[in-house]
Amino acid sequence: MKSVIGAQQYTLLSGAASFMDDRLAARRAQVEALAGTIPAALRTDWGGLQPFLKRQMRLWGPDEYLNIVVFDGSGEMRLSLQPLPGMKTLNARGRDYFDLALATGTGVISRPIRSRLTNNLIVVISAPVTDEAGKVVAVLTGSVDLRRSGFLRQVSTLKPGKTGYLFLMTSDGMIIDHPDPSRLLQHVGGRPGVNHGTERALAGFEGWLEARSKDDTDSIYAYKRLRTTGWILAARFPTAEAFAPLEAMRRNAFFSAGALALAAGLLAWAVVYRLLGPLHDLRENVAAIQLDGAGIDVLRDGGKDEIGELARAFHALMAERERAEYARAASERRLRTITDNLPVLISYIDLEQRFRFGNATFEKWFGVTPDTLVGMSLSDLLGAQAAAEIGPHLAQAFGGEAVTHELRLALRGEHRILQATYIPDHQPGDGVAGVYSLVHDMTHVKEVEEQLLQLARIDSLTGIANRRMFGETLHHALDRARRSGKPLALAYLDIDHFKKINDTYGHGVGDEVLKEFAHRLCAGVRATDTPARLSGDEFVVLLEEIGSRAEAERIAAKIVDGMRVPFATSAGPVQASTSVGVALSQPRQAQEALLAAADSALYAAKGQGRNGYAFFEG
């Protein structure tokens, strides 16, 4: 009975830990997603960013986050949606939620701390905010009130019995949640005495055991670690309370049934023994089959009375059942072997959107065994956000339609792209009884597709952008210039007398010159500029947010000077130069017109004797 109670407590605790893990992981993904969706123009515009974050807070609801705070790259607080009592400024450098987010570039869940707003325990979930070049320019943090947001309130309802309770502590023993508020943020070893169960849990133990608490009471303890934070969720159930119903039942049964059994048993024994002797033999034979492993053939040796006929009929029934059970078990083994060894999720989901079957891949992907999976809902396994995303597709499948869709999900800390197919289970006369689900990982395929798409936008010889990528970049740059009111410049250039180089040294040396030319071009412009090769020896450079014509001319002159140094090739040093034509964009100017203006300036530079630059004067 102790094992049953302990296993039951650990199972409930595991479900609660999984729930908390899912909630924490979902919150971290939510903060990371918010950091990633901040418009580029607002990432360092603190005044404009605050209304954007307030709108997001209203969409999430008042209980999702206690506060949203943004720190710049140096750790200085730039905005807080809630006023911090007694504080006008705050520097987060040295705090784990800031330093780890800055160092790892991913979302971070902090250690529990007390909130300045509510004095309750909170965790801070942070995510880096990067600019278009991938540099971290800010850290977005969301503080979660552990009790108000439902993390602990829902789990605490699972407490065992009347006097049992659940408590939560960090991996080093600091108490996060406890029925006694005075123990919050105190170390479990702060009180006199030793609890060997808790000591083992801090050392890495997971499961249930019986131990004596510091108040000298024997209790059944269960411990489970959270995957996301390493915190330890524990349950205490006093042994005396756990066994109280069993002790009372045993006493009542003993005294009530003992007297009656003693009086009636003697009389019934004599009658039953005589009248039901053949039935007793049949029972012994059945017990021998069940307990001693005897064959069912012993049932055929019954007498010629009704009990003997019953034994032989029972023998025929059991023989047929054995054959059917063997065939069914063999079929199930084959099916389980096939499904468990496929690198896909195979499951059956009932009308309540709960799992009724799952293969071994669930344990590899989610750490949930097939037995534990049975009865879990989609939100239990994937979290509420993912379950809501899947819901419309499942509704189509329950409506009788086969459905395939893609789902982005975080598995063991990695973002994966999954493809799910739902097949309705049509039952004659009863409609759809459930859905067969097949989910496989498409992440690698999508990565290959992205790589192929990227290769199609890069010039294979020089490694810089090609005409296609330049066209896309120029289109978006002109849109940004119209919105910001800051002009951009376009430099159009080619290599002077490049045909002569090819004719003199061969195309191999010409390719070497083109590659070195592209390398020098990249080195001669700003990190925010976009160099590209259009074709042959024709190159362009997109210069965004140019402050003046003088700045554009300075960059063009730098490019021309950089190309005058002889090019080192397999045929020895080769002298080359470039001509550059520069044009500034005009309001509402089409990209074809800007290209034509830069091309005209290039021809003007060539007309001036090459090895220089010209500015479009139209």
C-alpha positions in Angstrom: 0.0 0.0 0.0 2.9 2.3 0.8 4.3 1.7 -2.7 0.9 2.4 -4.3 0.6 5.7 -2.3 4.2 6.7 -3.1 3.9 5.9 -6.8 0.6 7.8 -6.9 2.2 10.9 -5.3 5.1 10.8 -7.7 2.8 10.4 -10.7 0.8 13.4 -9.6 3.9 15.4 -8.8 5.4 14.5 -12.3 2.3 15.8 -14.0 2.4 19.0 -11.9 6.2 19.4 -12.7 5.4 18.9 -16.4 2.7 21.5 -16.2 5.0 24.0 -14.6 7.8 23.2 -17.2 5.3 23.7 -20.0 4.2 27.1 -18.5 7.7 28.3 -18.0 8.9 27.1 -21.4 5.8 28.8 -23.0 6.5 32.1 -21.1 10.2 32.0 -22.2 9.1 31.4 -25.8 6.6 34.2 -25.5 9.1 36.7 -24.3 11.6 35.6 -27.0 8.9 35.9 -29.7 8.0 39.4 -28.4 11.7 40.5 -28.5 11.9 39.1 -32.1 8.8 41.0 -33.3 9.8 44.5 -32.1 10.0 46.6 -35.3 13.5 47.6 -36.2 12.6 51.3 -35.9 11.6 50.8 -32.2 14.4 48.7 -30.9 16.3 51.7 -29.5 13.4 54.2 -29.6 12.4 53.9 -26.0 9.6 56.4 -26.2 8.0 54.7 -29.3 8.6 51.2 -27.8 6.6 51.8 -24.7 3.1 52.0 -26.4 4.0 49.0 -28.5 4.7 46.9 -25.4 1.6 48.2 -23.6 -0.5 47.0 -26.5 1.1 43.6 -26.2 0.5 43.5 -22.5 -3.2 44.2 -23.1 -3.4 41.4 -25.6 -1.8 38.9 -23.1 -4.0 39.9 -20.2 -3.3 41.4 -16.8 -2.2 38.1 -15.1 0.4 37.0 -17.7 3.2 39.4 -16.6 3.5 41.6 -13.6 5.7 44.1 -15.5 7.7 44.5 -18.7 11.1 46.2 -18.3 13.7 47.0 -21.1 17.4 47.5 -20.5 19.9 48.8 -23.0 23.1 46.9 -23.9 25.0 48.5 -20.9 22.3 47.3 -18.4 20.6 50.7 -17.8 16.8 50.5 -17.5 15.2 52.4 -20.4 11.5 51.8 -19.7 9.2 50.1 -17.3 5.5 49.6 -17.9 4.9 49.7 -14.2 6.4 52.4 -11.9 9.0 50.9 -9.5 8.5 52.2 -6.0 11.4 54.3 -4.8 13.4 53.9 -7.9 14.1 56.2 -10.8 16.8 54.1 -12.5 18.1 50.6 -12.3 21.2 48.9 -13.8 20.8 45.1 -14.4 24.4 44.3 -15.1 25.4 41.5 -12.7 21.9 40.1 -12.6 21.6 36.6 -14.1 18.6 37.4 -16.2 20.6 40.2 -18.0 24.1 38.8 -18.1 23.0 35.3 -19.4 20.6 36.8 -22.0 23.5 39.0 -23.2 26.0 36.2 -23.3 23.9 33.4 -24.8 21.7 35.4 -27.1 18.6 33.3 -25.9 15.8 33.6 -23.4 16.7 33.1 -19.7 14.6 32.3 -16.6 16.0 33.9 -13.5 16.1 32.6 -9.9 13.1 33.7 -7.8 13.3 37.1 -6.2 10.9 39.4 -4.3 8.9 41.9 -6.4 9.2 45.6 -5.6 5.6 45.9 -6.8 3.8 43.1 -4.9 6.4 41.7 -2.4 5.5 38.3 -3.9 8.0 35.9 -5.4 8.6 36.5 -9.0 10.9 35.1 -11.8 12.2 37.3 -14.5 12.2 36.0 -18.0 14.5 37.8 -20.4 15.3 37.8 -24.1 17.9 39.7 -26.1 16.7 42.3 -28.7 19.0 42.5 -31.7 19.4 45.0 -34.5 19.5 44.0 -38.2 23.2 43.1 -38.0 22.5 40.7 -35.2 24.1 42.9 -32.4 22.3 42.9 -29.0 21.0 46.4 -28.5 18.6 45.7 -25.5 17.3 43.1 -23.2 13.5 42.7 -22.8 12.4 41.3 -19.5 9.0 40.1 -18.2 8.4 39.5 -14.5 6.0 36.7 -13.6 4.3 36.7 -10.2 4.4 32.9 -9.4 1.2 33.0 -7.4 -0.9 35.5 -9.3 -0.2 34.0 -12.7 -1.4 30.5 -11.7 2.0 28.7 -11.7 1.7 27.7 -8.1 -2.0 28.3 -7.4 -3.1 25.4 -9.8 -0.4 23.0 -8.6 -1.1 23.6 -4.9 -4.6 22.0 -5.4 -2.8 18.6 -5.8 -1.7 18.5 -2.1 -2.1 15.0 -0.6 -4.6 14.5 2.1 -5.6 17.1 4.7 -2.3 17.8 6.4 0.0 17.0 3.4 1.3 19.8 1.3 3.5 20.6 -1.7 6.6 22.8 -1.6 9.0 24.1 -4.3 12.7 24.8 -3.9 15.6 25.7 -6.1 18.3 23.2 -6.9 20.5 24.5 -4.1 17.7 24.4 -1.5 16.1 27.8 -1.4 12.3 27.5 -0.7 10.2 29.2 -3.4 6.7 28.0 -2.3 5.6 26.6 1.1 2.4 26.6 3.1 4.3 28.5 5.8 5.0 32.0 4.3 7.8 32.7 6.8 9.9 30.0 5.1 9.9 31.6 1.6 13.4 32.4 0.3 14.8 30.5 3.3 17.2 27.5 2.9 15.7 24.1 3.7 18.7 23.5 6.0 18.0 26.6 8.0 16.0 24.7 10.6 17.6 22.3 13.2 17.6 18.6 12.3 18.1 16.6 9.1 15.6 15.4 6.5 17.3 12.6 4.6 14.7 12.7 1.9 15.3 16.4 1.0 19.0 15.9 1.3 18.8 13.1 -1.3 16.6 15.3 -3.6 19.2 18.1 -3.5 21.8 15.5 -4.5 19.8 14.6 -7.6 17.3 11.9 -6.4 13.9 11.8 -8.1 11.0 9.5 -7.0 9.3 8.8 -3.7 10.6 7.5 -0.3 9.6 7.4 3.3 11.6 9.7 5.6 11.4 11.3 9.0 10.7 15.1 8.9 12.4 17.6 11.1 9.3 17.7 13.3 9.9 14.0 14.0 7.0 12.8 11.9 7.2 9.8 9.4 6.0 11.0 6.0 6.0 9.8 2.4 7.9 12.3 0.3 8.0 12.6 -3.5 10.5 14.7 -5.5 10.5 15.8 -9.1 12.9 18.3 -10.9 11.7 20.8 -13.4 13.5 20.5 -16.8 13.4 24.2 -17.6 14.9 25.6 -14.3 16.2 22.6 -12.3 13.8 23.5 -9.4 12.6 20.7 -7.2 8.8 20.2 -6.7 8.2 18.1 -3.6 5.1 16.6 -1.8 4.9 15.6 1.8 2.1 13.1 3.0 2.2 12.1 6.7 2.3 8.3 6.9 -0.2 8.2 9.7 -2.8 10.1 7.6 -2.0 8.1 4.5 -2.8 4.8 6.3 -5.6 6.0 8.5 -8.5 4.7 6.2 -6.8 1.4 5.8 -6.3 0.9 9.5 -9.9 1.8 10.2 -11.2 -0.5 7.5 -9.0 -3.4 8.8 -10.3 -3.0 12.4 -13.9 -2.9 11.4 -13.6 -5.7 9.0 -11.8 -7.9 11.5 -14.3 -7.5 14.4 -17.5 -7.5 12.2 -16.6 -10.2 9.9 -14.8 -12.4 12.4 -17.7 -13.2 14.5 -20.0 -13.9 11.6 -17.5 -16.0 9.8 -16.7 -18.1 12.8 -20.4 -19.0 13.3 -21.4 -19.5 9.7 -18.1 -20.9 8.5 -18.2 -24.1 10.5 -21.7 -24.9 9.3 -21.1 -23.9 5.7 -17.9 -25.7 5.5 -19.3 -29.1 6.1 -22.2 -28.6 3.6 -20.2 -27.0 0.9 -17.3 -29.4 1.1 -19.7 -32.3 0.5 -21.9 -30.8 -2.2 -19.3 -28.9 -4.0 -16.4 -31.3 -4.0 -16.2 -31.5 -7.8 -16.4 -27.7 -8.0 -13.5 -27.5 -5.5 -11.5 -29.8 -7.8 -12.2 -27.5 -10.7 -11.1 -24.5 -8.6 -7.8 -26.3 -7.7 -7.2 -27.0 -11.4 -7.8 -23.4 -12.4 -5.5 -22.2 -9.5 -2.9 -24.6 -10.7 -3.1 -23.1 -14.2 -3.0 -19.6 -12.9 -0.4 -19.9 -10.1 1.7 -22.9 -10.9 1.8 -22.6 -14.7 0.0 -25.9 -15.3 -1.4 -26.6 -18.8 -5.1 -26.2 -19.5 -5.3 -30.0 -20.3 -6.0 -30.7 -16.6 -9.5 -29.3 -17.2 -10.3 -32.2 -19.5 -10.0 -34.8 -16.7 -13.2 -33.8 -14.9 -15.9 -36.4 -14.0 -19.0 -37.2 -16.0 -21.3 -34.9 -13.9 -22.3 -31.4 -14.7 -19.1 -29.9 -13.1 -17.0 -32.2 -15.4 -19.0 -30.9 -18.4 -18.4 -27.4 -17.2 -14.6 -28.1 -16.9 -14.4 -29.4 -20.4 -16.4 -26.5 -21.8 -14.1 -24.2 -19.9 -11.1 -26.0 -21.4 -12.4 -25.4 -24.9 -13.1 -21.8 -24.2 -9.6 -21.2 -22.7 -7.9 -23.0 -25.6 -9.7 -20.7 -28.0 -8.8 -17.7 -25.9 -5.2 -18.7 -25.7 -5.0 -18.9 -29.5 -6.7 -15.5 -29.9 -4.5 -13.9 -27.2 -1.4 -15.3 -28.8 -2.3 -14.0 -32.2 -3.3 -10.6 -30.8 -0.1 -10.3 -28.7 2.0 -11.2 -31.8 0.2 -8.6 -33.9 0.6 -5.9 -31.2 4.3 -6.7 -30.8 4.8 -6.4 -34.5 2.9 -3.1 -34.6 4.6 -1.7 -31.5 8.1 -2.7 -32.9 7.4 -0.9 -36.2 5.9 2.3 -34.6 8.5 2.5 -31.8 11.4 2.4 -34.3 10.1 5.0 -36.7 11.6 8.6 -36.2 8.1 10.1 -36.2 5.4 10.7 -33.6 2.5 8.2 -34.1 -0.5 8.6 -31.8 -4.3 8.4 -31.5 -6.3 11.3 -30.2 -9.9 11.0 -28.9 -12.8 13.4 -29.2 -11.7 15.1 -25.9 -8.3 15.8 -27.6 -6.6 13.4 -25.2 -3.9 10.8 -26.2 -5.0 7.2 -26.2 -1.9 5.8 -27.8 1.6 7.0 -28.5 4.8 5.4 -29.8 8.3 5.4 -28.1 9.3 8.5 -30.1 7.3 10.7 -27.6 9.9 9.7 -24.9 12.8 10.7 -27.2 11.3 14.0 -28.2 9.4 15.1 -25.0 10.7 12.7 -22.3 7.2 11.3 -21.8 6.8 7.5 -21.9 3.9 6.0 -23.9 2.2 4.8 -20.7 2.4 8.3 -19.2 1.2 9.9 -22.4 -2.2 8.0 -22.3 -4.8 10.4 -20.9 -2.7 13.6 -21.3 -4.3 16.4 -23.3 -2.6 18.4 -26.0 -2.1 21.3 -23.7 -0.5 19.1 -21.1 2.1 17.9 -23.6 2.6 20.9 -25.8 1.4 23.9 -23.8 -1.7 26.0 -24.2 -0.3 28.1 -27.1 0.7 25.2 -29.3 -2.6 23.4 -28.5 -4.6 26.5 -29.6 -2.6 26.6 -32.8 -3.3 22.9 -33.5 -7.0 23.2 -32.6 -8.4 24.4 -35.9 -6.6 21.7 -37.8 -7.8 19.0 -35.4 -11.4 20.3 -35.8 -11.2 19.7 -39.5 -10.0 16.2 -38.9 -12.8 15.5 -36.4 -15.1 16.8 -39.1 -14.0 13.9 -41.3 -11.3 15.6 -43.4 -7.6 14.5 -43.7 -5.4 17.5 -42.7 -1.7 18.2 -43.0 -0.1 21.4 -41.5 3.2 22.7 -40.2 3.9 23.5 -36.6 6.9 25.3 -35.0 7.7 24.0 -31.6 10.5 24.1 -29.0 11.8 20.5 -28.3 14.4 20.2 -25.5 15.4 23.8 -26.0 15.7 23.7 -29.8 13.2 25.2 -32.2 11.9 22.6 -34.6 9.6 22.7 -37.7 7.2 19.8 -37.6 4.7 18.5 -40.2 1.6 16.9 -38.8 -1.0 14.8 -40.7 -4.4 13.9 -39.1 -6.4 11.0 -40.4 -10.1 10.7 -39.2 -11.1 7.4 -37.6 -14.4 6.8 -39.3 -16.7 4.4 -37.4 -19.8 2.9 -39.2 -22.9 4.7 -38.0 -21.0 6.7 -35.3 -19.1 9.2 -37.4 -15.5 10.1 -36.4 -14.4 8.4 -33.1 -10.9 9.9 -33.0 -7.9 11.0 -35.1 -4.8 9.1 -36.1 -1.8 11.6 -35.9 1.5 11.3 -37.7 4.1 14.0 -37.0 7.6 14.1 -38.5 10.5 16.6 -38.1 10.9 18.8 -41.2 13.6 21.1 -39.7 16.5 19.7 -41.8 14.5 19.8 -45.0 13.5 23.4 -44.3 17.1 24.3 -43.5 18.2 22.8 -46.8 15.5 24.8 -48.6 16.7 28.0 -46.9 20.3 27.2 -47.8 19.3 26.6 -51.5 17.3 29.8 -51.5 20.3 31.7 -50.0 22.7 30.2 -52.6 20.4 31.4 -55.3 20.9 35.0 -54.0 24.7 34.9 -53.8 27.2 35.3 -56.6 29.1 31.9 -56.8 32.4 33.4 -57.9 32.8 36.4 -55.5 30.6 35.3 -52.6 28.8 38.7 -52.5 25.1 39.4 -53.4 24.0 38.7 -56.9 21.6 40.7 -59.1 18.6 39.0 -57.6 19.5 39.7 -54.0 20.5 43.3 -54.9 17.1 43.9 -56.5 15.3 42.8 -53.4 17.6 44.8 -51.1 17.3 47.9 -53.2 13.5 47.7 -53.2 13.3 47.5 -49.4 16.0 50.2 -48.9 14.0 52.6 -51.1 10.9 51.9 -48.9 12.9 52.7 -45.8 14.4 55.8 -47.3 10.8 57.1 -48.1 9.7 56.4 -44.5 12.7 57.9 -42.8 13.3 60.8 -45.2 17.0 60.0 -45.4 18.3 59.5 -48.9 20.5 56.6 -50.0 23.2 56.6 -52.6 23.9 54.0 -55.4 27.5 53.5 -56.7 27.7 51.8 -60.1 31.3 50.7 -61.0 33.2 48.3 -63.3 36.9 47.4 -63.8 38.7 49.5 -66.3 39.9 47.6 -69.4 38.8 44.3 -67.9 38.6 42.7 -71.4 42.3 43.4 -71.9 43.1 41.6 -68.6 41.2 38.5 -69.8 42.8 38.6 -73.3 46.3 39.1 -71.9 46.3 36.7 -68.9 43.3 34.4 -69.6 39.9 34.1 -67.9 41.4 32.2 -64.9 43.4 35.3 -63.9 40.4 37.4 -64.8 38.3 35.5 -62.2 41.1 36.0 -59.6 40.9 39.8 -60.2 37.1 39.7 -59.9 37.3 37.9 -56.6 40.0 40.2 -55.2 38.0 43.2 -56.5 34.9 42.1 -54.6 37.0 41.5 -51.5 38.4 45.1 -51.6 35.0 46.5 -52.4 33.6 45.0 -49.2 36.5 46.3 -47.2 36.2 49.8 -48.6 32.5 50.4 -47.7 30.7 50.5 -44.4 29.3 47.4 -42.6 25.8 48.7 -43.3 26.4 49.0 -47.1 25.5 46.3 -49.6 28.0 45.4 -52.4 26.8 43.2 -55.3 28.0 41.8 -58.6 25.5 42.4 -61.4 27.3 40.6 -64.3 30.8 40.3 -65.7 32.9 43.1 -64.2 29.9 45.3 -63.3 29.4 45.9 -59.6 27.1 48.1 -57.5 27.2 49.3 -53.9 24.0 50.4 -52.0 24.8 53.1 -49.5 22.0 53.7 -47.0 21.4 56.7 -44.8 23.9 58.9 -46.6 24.1 62.2 -44.8 25.3 64.3 -47.7 26.8 64.2 -51.2 30.2 64.7 -49.7 29.9 61.5 -47.7 29.0 59.5 -50.8 31.9 61.1 -52.7 34.3 60.2 -49.9 33.3 56.5 -50.1 33.6 56.5 -53.9 37.1 58.0 -53.7 38.1 55.4 -51.1 36.9 52.6 -53.4 38.9 54.1 -56.4 42.0 54.4 -54.2 41.7 50.8 -52.9 41.7 49.4 -56.5 44.9 51.1 -57.6 47.1 48.7 -55.6 48.3 45.9 -58.0 46.3 42.7 -57.8 48.3 39.6 -56.7 47.4 36.7 -59.1 48.9 33.4 -60.2 50.3 35.2 -63.2 52.0 37.8 -61.0 50.9 41.3 -60.1 48.2 42.8 -62.4 47.5 46.5 -62.5 43.8 47.4 -62.6 41.6 50.4 -61.7 37.9 51.2 -61.5 35.5 53.8 -62.6 32.6 54.7 -60.3 29.3 56.5 -60.9 27.3 57.8 -57.9 23.7 58.9 -57.7 21.6 60.0 -54.7 18.0 58.8 -54.5 15.2 61.3 -55.0 11.8 61.2 -53.1 9.4 58.5 -54.6 12.1 57.6 -57.2 11.7 54.1 -58.8 14.7 51.8 -58.5 15.1 51.6 -62.3 15.5 55.4 -62.5 18.1 55.3 -59.7 20.1 52.6 -61.5 19.9 54.6 -64.7 21.2 57.7 -63.0 24.1 55.8 -61.4 24.9 54.2 -64.8 24.9 57.6 -66.5 27.4 58.8 -63.8 29.6 55.8 -64.5 29.8 56.7 -68.2 30.7 60.2 -67.2 33.5 58.9 -65.0 34.8 56.9 -68.0 34.5 59.9 -70.2 36.8 61.8 -67.7 39.6 59.3 -68.4 38.6 56.4 -66.1 40.3 55.5 -62.7 38.0 57.9 -60.9 34.4 58.7 -60.0 31.7 61.0 -61.2 28.5 62.2 -59.5 25.1 62.3 -61.3 24.1 65.9 -61.8 20.6 65.4 -63.3 
